[in-house]
């Protein structure tokens, strides 16, 4: 899944068709997505429900008022407590070859930065699925 600045789904489609630069600010591969979903118990419902609601196979426009929910999720994912819980999980240790804590940290950092930029500049985000 990619997170992109765009004003609408049509705007994103137009950019792709005309080969304009698309501003991808965060990328989430399926392994990292699986790790997060497997560890959803580390989040409060209000921190993860919006992220879970995003369709991983389709494009979803995230309006400015909903970006705050995505930001809350990203900040929690970025916290040392969550990262340490994931890192110490026996299941994660078995799959760490495919997905590292560094990848999760980078995704969380990029998502926080992108969400904060979007909010301060009144931009919308598209979550673009596979």
JOZI-V255839 format. One line per field, one symbol per residue. ss: DSSP state (h for helix, s for strand, l for the rest). phi: phi as a letter, one per 40 degrees, with the letter a starting at -180 (. if undefined). burial: b if it has 16 or more other ideal C-beta (glycine too) atoms within 10 Angstrom, else e. A space follows every 50 residues. Layout:
ss = ???
phi = ???
burial = ???
This chain:
ss = lsssslllhhhhhhhhhllllllssssllhhhhhhhhhlhhhllhhhhhh hhhlllllsssslhhhhhhhhhhhhhhhlhhhhhhhhhlhhhhhhlllll hhhhhhhhhhhhhhhhhhhhllllssssll
phi = .bbbcacaccccccccccfccbccbabbccccdcccccbcccbcdccbdc ccccccbacbcbcdcccccccccccccccccccccccccdccdcbdccab cdccdcdccccddcccccccbfbbbbcbcc
burial = bbbbbbeeeebbeeeeeeeeeeeebbbbeeebeebbeebeebbeeebbeb beebeeeebbbbeeebbebbbbbbbbbbeeebbeebeebeebeeeeeebb eebbeebbebbbebbeebbeeebbbbbbee
